[in-house]
């Protein structure tokens, strides 16, 4: 039973200097410092439990998200947690429909990232009070209660609440067996850690070799900056992993629509399963045109990590613009909005392959995709979850990978809590790490 009045909300700007090693670099984001706006909720309940929420950023701009969190804080403070989760749809709509703040959204951009951070903290606190990992809280929840967390506004033309209920009811069949399968085998993952665009060939080869030894069979390579360099790097990685293993490519929004088609025609010889974010994340018809053009080559289109909200996903599905749907735990409005997208993907029979990596994205999205398999999709066909081997050591409950699969978390909560020592060291600009870097010559 959720309990306690939310008595305090604090938010911190946490940044990791990943750009120094080229980690996370791609064709559009050449120098990312993986960062997060880190929200902490406290209540007056005697249990002393706290809720931790994050949204992912790339360094500069995190301070803007922090401002947006503080601007939304009045919707949360002094509210009873039981009242919030008792009418979660209403609370979600209150956050996203603030009559003044929605003007700088609505349900997109900085204000939506801030919404995600706050809601992620609420879900973490609720799961902790229930004594369950978040995925288990969702799996055990009555379908009607689960649907009461979703705002169906703007998507009822493709998915009504009754249709969603039917999907969840069908998902009850075999649910216990699928949960046992997850606990035993885990959810299949792929790695992006080997082939960031800023890595020299020697690093790529070393990391790829190590990943193969560790049992990885699915790899993603960053492309899009220079065609001849892409051909060379794709040849390098395909030669290393062999013809049978799965290769994906990611352009991170670099191309115009005709350019994407032409570029991928040149890279088709390396047999990629998909090209991810080939163009602007807002260009639904552009993605549809690329999907149609690449279908004869056997290349699918994947996108989603920078889709603003459930409406964009609705239209991508309606337009047959993607063959692999990539939810993000911090871009959309937390679990509430991701649930809507998972249910729409099921209706359209499009596999969900979540975006992860960054700061805590792996920790969070594992809960969503494990729930999806157990309660919604009931399938692993063409499905896998991204894994990036960075920054997990800063989390209190880091992901567990076994045989290239995510093992379901066992600790209560949403796995969002960071180690306090790491938070203090990496707080910007006053943490120890940043004081040294900012004082260095040239900064």
PyMOL commands that set and color helices and strands:
alter all, ss='L'
color gray80, all
select helices_A, chain A and resi 18-21+62-75+81-86+88-96+101-104+109-130+134-140+143-147+161-170+175-185+201-213+227-241+257-270+284-297+310-318+334-348+361-377+392-394+420-426+432-439
alter helices_A, ss='H'
color red, helices_A
select strands_A, chain A and resi 6-15+35-43+50-57+187-191+218-222+246-250+274-276+300-303+324-325+351-352+385-387+405-406
alter strands_A, ss='S'
color yellow, strands_A
deselect
rebuild
show_as cartoon
